[in-house]
Amino acid sequence: MTKMHIAIDLRSLQSGRVSGVENYAFNLVSNLLAVDKKNFYTFFYNAWQKTPVPDLHFVNSETRTTKIPNKLFNFALKTGILRMEKKTGDFDCLFLPNLGMYNIAPKTKLIITVHDLSPTIFPEFYDLKRRFWHKYLNYQKSYQRADLILAVSEYTKADLIKLFNVDEKKIKVINPGLDHEFFKPQSYELKRQLRNFYSLPGDFFLFLNTLEPRKNLGNLIKAFEHLSAPAFLVIAGKKGWKDKKIFQAIKQSRKSSRILSLGYIDEKDKPGIISMAKALVYPSFYEGFGFQPLEAFASGTPVVASQISSVPEIVRDCALLVNPYSSEDICKALDKILKDGALREQLIKKGAERAKAFDWTFTAARALKELNSLA
C-alpha cells in the first residue's frame, strides 16, 4: 500500500470556540493520527494575529502556520495567485474537514467532509455576509472537483446527490463519533458546583446550540410560554447570525423571568449542565447530523428533537420527536417529559444504548480506509 502525504486544513480550529465543525475536525484528526502509522500529515493554519491552536503532535505529522490576513489569503487562493502547496510544500491529498477556500494543483487529490447543505436549502437563515461567503466558496465546483466526499449522514448524502448531482460512488457516509470519556452521567458534587456557579434553577429544559434562526429557538420559546408546569428554560450557546430577534423574543416573553440565558459556556462544563436538565430540546428546522442529542444520550438526559432532516436518522426512537414548525407540538412533548416519569426513564435507557453506536475510534478507522483508497 502506497504511503501518502496528506495536508489537512485546520483553520476552522482557530475560532477559539467549539461548535459541531470544530468538534468534528479536532476529534477526527486526533483519532485518525492515533491509528495511522503509515501516511504523513501536514496540519495547516493561517492567521494574521497569533491565535491558540490545538496541541496535535504526532511522529508522522508536522504543523505549518502562515501569518497572512485571512481575507487576503482567501482572495489569493480564489483568484489562483496562490496555491496551498506554496505554503505547505507538496502533498498528495488535501483534506478539508469543512469546506473552505483552497487552491491546489490539478494532480492533487481533494477530500471534503460535508456536514450539511443548509446554505443552499435555507439561504434565508443567513445574513448577507454569510450568503456572500457561501456563494464565494462555489459549492458546486468544489463538490464536483472532490475525489472523495465524507458525508456525516445518509440525509446529507441524499442532499448532495439531489442538489449538486454529485456522483454517488465518491460519497461515503461516515457518522461522527462521541467522546464517551467526556460525555457521561456526572457526579452529584460536580452538578452541585455547576448549579451554584451558573445559578441554575431547579427543573429546567436545556437549549444548547448556536443562537441562529435555523435552530428554531423562537418556536421553543413560544412552546415554553404555554407550558403550565413551573419549569425553567435555560439557553446556552454562542451568538450566531440574525440573533437579535431571538434576544428580543426572550426579553418580550411573558415568561422571561423563567428563561435564563447563559451565553457561550465553557466546553468542560457541558456534560454537567446537560446531566442536570429534565431534557435537552433540539427543535432545529434543518441539521446535517446533530451532536447535541447524542451528547445528551450519553450524559443520561432525555431528548426532545425535531422530526425532520437528519435528526430522526440519528436519534431513531430514542427521543421524543416533534414538528419543529408547531410550538403546540413542542409544548406537548415538554409536558410529557415533566409528567411521565416512566417515559423519561425509558428514553434515558434507550438513549444510553444509542450513544454507544457512535465512537471516534470507529469513525477514524472508516475515514482512514477511505483515505487509503485514494493512494
C-alpha positions as CSV (number, residue, x, y, z in Angstrom):
1,M,0.0,0.0,0.0
2,T,1.4,3.4,-1.1
3,K,2.3,5.9,1.6
4,M,0.7,9.3,1.1
5,H,1.4,12.8,2.2
6,I,-1.9,14.3,3.4
7,A,-2.4,18.0,4.1
8,I,-5.3,18.9,6.5
9,D,-6.6,22.4,6.6
10,L,-7.4,23.1,10.2
11,R,-8.1,26.8,10.0
12,S,-11.6,26.1,11.4
13,L,-9.9,25.3,14.8
14,Q,-8.6,28.8,15.2
15,S,-12.0,30.3,16.1
16,G,-11.4,29.8,19.8
17,R,-14.8,28.3,20.4
18,V,-16.1,24.8,19.9
19,S,-19.1,24.0,17.6
20,G,-20.0,20.9,15.6
21,V,-17.5,21.6,12.9
22,E,-14.6,22.3,15.3
23,N,-15.6,19.2,17.4
24,Y,-15.5,17.1,14.3
25,A,-12.2,18.4,13.0
26,F,-10.3,18.0,16.2
27,N,-11.6,14.6,17.2
28,L,-11.4,13.1,13.8
29,V,-7.8,14.2,13.3
30,S,-6.7,13.2,16.8
31,N,-8.1,9.7,16.4
32,L,-7.0,9.4,12.7
33,L,-3.4,10.0,13.6
34,A,-3.6,7.6,16.5
35,V,-4.4,4.7,14.2
36,D,-2.5,5.7,11.0
37,K,1.2,4.9,11.4
38,K,1.9,4.9,7.6
39,N,0.9,8.1,6.0
40,F,2.5,11.5,6.7
41,Y,0.3,14.6,7.6
42,T,0.8,18.3,7.4
43,F,-1.6,20.4,9.5
44,F,-2.1,23.8,8.1
45,Y,-3.2,27.0,10.0
46,N,-3.3,30.7,9.0
47,A,-3.9,33.9,11.0
48,W,-2.6,37.4,10.8
49,Q,-2.6,37.6,14.6
50,K,-1.3,34.9,16.8
51,T,-4.2,32.5,17.8
52,P,-4.1,29.4,20.0
53,V,-4.2,26.1,18.1
54,P,-4.8,22.6,19.5
55,D,-1.9,20.5,20.6
56,L,-1.7,17.9,17.8
57,H,1.8,16.4,17.8
58,F,2.4,13.0,16.2
59,V,5.6,11.4,14.9
60,N,4.2,11.2,11.4
61,S,3.0,14.9,11.3
62,E,4.1,18.4,11.0
63,T,2.4,21.8,11.5
64,R,2.7,24.7,9.1
65,T,1.4,28.1,10.0
66,T,1.3,31.3,7.8
67,K,0.6,34.8,9.0
68,I,-1.5,36.4,6.2
69,P,-4.7,38.3,6.8
70,N,-7.4,35.8,6.1
71,K,-9.3,37.9,3.6
72,L,-6.1,38.5,1.6
73,F,-5.2,34.8,1.9
74,N,-8.7,33.6,0.7
75,F,-8.6,36.1,-2.2
76,A,-5.2,34.9,-3.3
77,L,-6.5,31.3,-3.3
78,K,-9.7,32.2,-5.1
79,T,-8.0,34.1,-7.9
80,G,-5.3,31.5,-8.4
81,I,-2.5,33.8,-7.3
82,L,-1.5,31.3,-4.6
83,R,-1.6,27.6,-4.3
84,M,-1.6,25.9,-0.9
85,E,1.5,23.9,-1.9
86,K,3.5,27.1,-1.8
87,K,2.9,27.4,1.9
88,T,2.9,23.7,3.0
89,G,5.2,22.0,0.4
90,D,4.0,19.4,-2.0
91,F,1.4,16.8,-0.8
92,D,-0.7,14.1,-2.4
93,C,-4.1,14.9,-0.9
94,L,-5.8,17.9,0.7
95,F,-8.4,17.1,3.3
96,L,-10.9,19.8,4.2
97,P,-12.8,18.7,7.4
98,N,-15.1,21.6,6.5
99,L,-15.2,23.3,3.1
100,G,-13.1,26.5,3.0
101,M,-11.2,28.4,0.3
102,Y,-8.5,26.3,-1.3
103,N,-6.4,26.2,-4.5
104,I,-4.3,23.1,-5.3
105,A,-2.5,21.5,-8.2
106,P,-4.7,19.6,-10.7
107,K,-3.0,16.3,-9.8
108,T,-3.6,16.7,-6.1
109,K,-6.5,14.7,-4.6
110,L,-9.2,16.5,-2.7
111,I,-11.3,15.2,0.2
112,I,-14.1,17.2,1.7
113,T,-16.3,16.5,4.7
114,V,-19.9,17.8,4.1
115,H,-21.8,18.5,7.3
116,D,-25.0,19.9,5.8
117,L,-26.4,21.8,2.9
118,S,-28.3,24.5,4.8
119,P,-26.8,27.5,3.0
120,T,-28.3,26.1,-0.3
121,I,-31.6,24.8,1.2
122,F,-32.2,27.7,3.6
123,P,-30.3,30.8,2.5
124,E,-32.9,32.9,4.3
125,F,-31.5,31.7,7.6
126,Y,-28.2,33.6,6.9
127,D,-27.3,37.2,6.9
128,L,-26.0,38.9,3.7
129,K,-22.3,38.5,4.7
130,R,-22.7,34.7,5.1
131,R,-24.7,34.4,1.9
132,F,-21.9,36.1,0.0
133,W,-19.3,33.9,1.6
134,H,-21.3,30.7,0.6
135,K,-21.6,31.9,-3.0
136,Y,-17.9,32.9,-3.0
137,L,-17.0,29.3,-2.0
138,N,-18.8,27.8,-5.0
139,Y,-20.1,24.6,-3.6
140,Q,-20.9,23.1,-7.0
141,K,-17.4,23.4,-8.3
142,S,-15.8,22.0,-5.1
143,Y,-18.1,19.0,-4.8
144,Q,-17.5,18.1,-8.4
145,R,-13.8,18.6,-8.0
146,A,-13.6,16.4,-4.9
147,D,-12.2,12.9,-5.3
148,L,-13.8,11.8,-2.1
149,I,-16.6,13.3,0.0
150,L,-17.3,12.2,3.5
151,A,-21.0,12.8,4.4
152,V,-21.9,12.8,8.0
153,S,-25.3,11.2,7.4
154,E,-27.4,9.4,4.8
155,Y,-29.6,12.5,4.7
156,T,-26.6,14.7,3.8
157,K,-25.6,12.2,1.1
158,A,-29.1,12.4,-0.4
159,D,-28.9,16.2,-0.4
160,L,-25.5,16.2,-2.2
161,I,-26.9,14.0,-4.9
162,K,-30.2,15.9,-5.3
163,L,-28.8,19.4,-5.1
164,F,-25.4,19.1,-6.7
165,N,-25.7,16.0,-8.8
166,V,-22.6,14.5,-7.1
167,D,-21.6,11.0,-8.2
168,E,-22.9,8.7,-5.5
169,K,-19.8,6.4,-5.8
170,K,-17.5,9.1,-4.4
171,I,-19.7,9.9,-1.4
172,K,-19.1,7.8,1.7
173,V,-21.3,8.1,4.8
174,I,-19.3,8.1,8.0
175,N,-21.1,9.3,11.1
176,P,-19.0,11.4,13.5
177,G,-18.2,9.9,16.9
178,L,-18.7,10.7,20.5
179,D,-16.2,11.1,23.4
180,H,-17.6,8.7,25.9
181,E,-15.0,9.6,28.5
182,F,-16.2,13.2,28.4
183,F,-20.0,12.8,27.9
184,K,-21.3,10.6,30.7
185,P,-23.5,10.9,33.8
186,Q,-21.9,13.3,36.2
187,S,-21.4,13.2,40.0
188,Y,-23.8,14.9,42.4
189,E,-20.9,17.0,43.7
190,L,-19.9,18.3,40.2
191,K,-23.5,19.1,39.4
192,R,-24.0,21.0,42.6
193,Q,-20.9,23.1,41.9
194,L,-22.1,23.9,38.4
195,R,-25.6,24.7,39.6
196,N,-24.1,27.2,42.0
197,F,-21.6,28.7,39.5
198,Y,-24.2,29.3,36.8
199,S,-27.1,30.0,39.2
200,L,-29.1,27.2,37.6
201,P,-32.8,26.8,38.6
202,G,-34.5,23.5,39.7
203,D,-36.4,21.8,36.9
204,F,-35.2,23.2,33.6
205,F,-35.2,22.4,29.9
206,L,-31.9,23.0,28.1
207,F,-31.3,24.5,24.7
208,L,-27.7,24.1,23.8
209,N,-26.8,25.4,20.4
210,T,-25.8,28.3,18.3
211,L,-28.3,31.1,18.5
212,E,-29.4,31.5,14.9
213,P,-32.8,31.1,13.1
214,R,-32.1,27.6,11.8
215,K,-32.0,26.2,15.4
216,N,-35.6,27.3,15.9
217,L,-35.3,28.8,19.4
218,G,-38.2,31.1,18.6
219,N,-40.8,28.3,18.4
220,L,-39.2,26.7,21.6
221,I,-39.8,30.0,23.5
222,K,-43.4,30.1,22.3
223,A,-43.9,26.4,23.4
224,F,-42.3,27.2,26.8
225,E,-44.7,30.1,27.3
226,H,-47.7,27.7,27.0
227,L,-46.2,25.1,29.4
228,S,-48.4,25.0,32.5
229,A,-45.8,23.3,34.8
230,P,-43.4,25.6,36.8
231,A,-40.3,24.7,34.9
232,F,-37.5,26.9,33.5
233,L,-35.8,27.2,30.1
234,V,-32.0,27.5,30.1
235,I,-30.4,28.7,26.8
236,A,-26.7,28.1,26.3
237,G,-24.7,28.7,23.1
238,K,-22.7,31.2,21.2
239,K,-24.3,34.1,19.3
240,G,-25.0,33.4,15.6
241,W,-26.2,35.4,12.7
242,K,-29.7,37.1,12.9
243,D,-29.8,36.6,16.6
244,K,-31.3,40.0,17.5
245,K,-34.9,38.6,17.1
246,I,-34.1,35.8,19.4
247,F,-32.9,38.0,22.2
248,Q,-35.9,40.3,21.6
249,A,-38.3,37.2,21.9
250,I,-36.6,36.3,25.2
251,K,-37.0,39.8,26.6
252,Q,-40.6,40.2,25.5
253,S,-41.7,36.7,26.6
254,R,-44.3,36.7,29.4
255,K,-42.1,34.0,31.0
256,S,-38.9,36.0,30.6
257,S,-38.3,35.6,34.4
258,R,-38.1,31.8,33.9
259,I,-35.8,32.0,30.9
260,L,-32.1,32.0,31.7
261,S,-29.5,32.8,29.0
262,L,-26.0,31.6,29.8
263,G,-24.3,32.6,26.6
264,Y,-21.3,30.5,25.5
265,I,-20.4,28.1,28.2
266,D,-17.0,26.5,28.8
267,E,-16.7,23.2,27.0
268,K,-15.7,21.4,30.1
269,D,-19.0,22.3,31.8
270,K,-21.3,20.9,29.1
271,P,-21.7,17.3,30.4
272,G,-22.6,18.5,33.9
273,I,-25.1,21.1,32.6
274,I,-26.7,18.6,30.2
275,S,-26.9,16.0,33.0
276,M,-29.0,18.4,35.2
277,A,-31.6,19.1,32.6
278,K,-35.0,17.5,32.6
279,A,-34.5,17.2,28.8
280,L,-32.3,18.6,26.1
281,V,-34.5,20.3,23.4
282,Y,-33.3,20.2,19.9
283,P,-36.0,21.6,17.6
284,S,-33.9,22.6,14.6
285,F,-35.5,23.2,11.2
286,Y,-32.5,21.5,9.5
287,E,-29.5,19.5,10.6
288,G,-27.0,17.5,8.6
289,F,-26.2,15.5,11.7
290,G,-26.6,16.8,15.2
291,F,-24.1,16.2,18.1
292,Q,-26.2,17.5,21.0
293,P,-28.8,14.7,21.1
294,L,-26.0,12.1,21.3
295,E,-24.2,14.1,24.0
296,A,-27.4,14.2,26.0
297,F,-28.0,10.4,25.5
298,A,-24.5,9.7,26.8
299,S,-25.0,12.1,29.7
300,G,-28.2,10.3,30.9
301,T,-30.6,13.1,29.7
302,P,-33.8,12.6,27.6
303,V,-34.1,14.4,24.3
304,V,-37.0,16.3,22.6
305,A,-35.9,16.6,18.9
306,S,-37.1,17.7,15.5
307,Q,-38.8,15.1,13.4
308,I,-37.3,16.4,10.1
309,S,-34.0,16.4,8.2
310,S,-31.3,14.0,9.5
311,V,-32.3,14.1,13.2
312,P,-34.7,11.0,13.1
313,E,-31.9,9.1,11.4
314,I,-29.5,9.9,14.3
315,V,-31.8,9.6,17.3
316,R,-34.2,6.9,16.0
317,D,-36.9,6.0,18.6
318,C,-34.7,7.2,21.5
319,A,-36.1,10.7,21.6
320,L,-39.5,12.4,21.6
321,L,-39.8,13.7,18.0
322,V,-41.8,16.9,17.4
323,N,-42.9,19.0,14.5
324,P,-40.5,21.9,14.7
325,Y,-43.0,24.3,13.0
326,S,-45.6,23.6,15.7
327,S,-45.0,25.3,19.1
328,E,-48.0,23.4,20.4
329,D,-46.4,20.0,19.5
330,I,-43.2,21.1,21.2
331,C,-45.1,22.1,24.3
332,K,-46.9,18.8,24.5
333,A,-43.5,17.0,24.4
334,L,-42.1,19.2,27.2
335,D,-45.2,18.5,29.3
336,K,-44.8,14.7,28.8
337,I,-41.2,14.8,29.9
338,L,-42.3,16.6,33.2
339,K,-45.3,14.4,34.0
340,D,-44.4,10.9,32.7
341,G,-41.6,9.6,34.8
342,A,-41.7,6.1,33.2
343,L,-41.4,7.6,29.7
344,R,-38.5,9.7,30.8
345,E,-36.7,6.7,32.3
346,Q,-37.4,4.7,29.1
347,L,-35.9,7.5,26.9
348,I,-32.8,7.7,29.2
349,K,-32.2,3.9,28.8
350,K,-32.7,3.9,25.1
351,G,-30.6,6.9,24.6
352,A,-27.7,5.4,26.5
353,E,-27.7,2.4,24.2
354,R,-28.0,4.5,21.1
355,A,-25.0,6.6,22.1
356,K,-22.8,3.5,22.1
357,A,-23.1,3.3,18.3
358,F,-21.1,6.5,17.9
359,D,-17.4,6.3,18.6
360,W,-14.5,8.4,17.3
361,T,-12.2,5.3,17.0
362,F,-14.6,3.7,14.6
363,T,-15.1,6.9,12.7
364,A,-11.4,7.4,12.3
365,A,-10.8,3.8,11.2
366,R,-13.5,4.1,8.5
367,A,-12.1,7.5,7.4
368,L,-8.6,6.1,7.1
369,K,-9.9,3.2,4.9
370,E,-11.4,5.7,2.5
371,L,-8.3,7.9,2.5
372,N,-6.1,5.0,1.7
373,S,-8.4,4.0,-1.2
374,L,-7.0,7.2,-3.0
375,A,-3.4,6.0,-2.9
